[in-house]
Amino acid sequence: MLVSAKEMLNKARDGHYAVGQFNINNLEWTKSILQTAEELKAPVILGVSEGAGKYMCGFDTVVGMVNGMLKGLNITVPVALHLDHGTFEGAKACINAGFSSIMFDGSHYPIEENLKLTTALVNTCDILGISLEAEVGAIGGEEDGVVGMGECADPKECKMIADLGVTMLAAGIGNIHGKYPENWPGLRFDVLENIKATVGDMPLVLHGGTGIPEDMIKKAISLGVAKINVNTECQLSFSAATRKYIEEGKDLVGKGFDPRKVLAPGCEAIKATVREKMEIFGCIGKA
């Protein structure tokens, strides 16, 4: 059964580790992430962007697939199904479809508008027992066509959003979606410390987890980050393993063209990436 991310993130905050949000794109992705989480006894958050939801034929299909897998794979660890960078309309659609966690990204609106729309969702999510993530300060890189340079969030604005009663807060601290450029200056820990001091106990979220060095990730966790999002890294490892299978001509031998065989190396690569991240985040055995 899907659960809200609230309890798993509060436990992570108190235990000084982070729960991984791994974005899903299809059946293979979802299965690989769930199997790894179960094997490692780690709580996990499945992230779905609006673009990926559309690709998978809508949020109802996603909910049906995930619920079916929880049952079919006998998953016992806590799993949250989370809308990633949702619009207000997308958030409402996911609530109706049966998601257990929502991110409303109002970071590109003026703060007043962000406050107003987040407030409207806080009440609904509260009643339904759904966790809610809000964002302040746009995360850099490209996310569903929106390109940002990695603005740092204003701690005062973070407090205004946190005080509305959201479950977790994503705050820009120089992090970027996708691959990090060569000249990336690194995470702004001074900003993170200020935000933490201002918002208090609220679990913080680090977007753009791909390519941030391990020592920076561990430092961010020590400063209050309880949820870290990973997407690009799984995509890169999946495509590299698939490329290798095709380049070695394995699809031309026997029944090697069977899609289950073609996609198997990519699935193993996703599992290896998820395992590696869960080790760094410290969430193994925390289910």
KAWO-V685468 format. One record per helix or strand. SS is the DSSP state (2 for helix, 1 for strand). FROM is the first residue (numbers start at 1). TO is the last residue. If there is no record, write none. Layout:
<<SS/FROM/TO> <SS/FROM/TO>>
//
This chain:
<<2/6/15> <1/19/23> <2/27/40> <1/44/49> <2/50/55> <2/59/72> <1/79/86> <2/88/97> <1/101/104> <2/111/128> <1/131/136> <1/140/143> <1/146/148> <1/152/152> <2/155/162> <1/168/171> <1/173/173> <1/176/176> <2/189/199> <1/203/206> <2/214/222> <1/225/230> <2/232/247> <2/250/252> <2/259/281>>
//
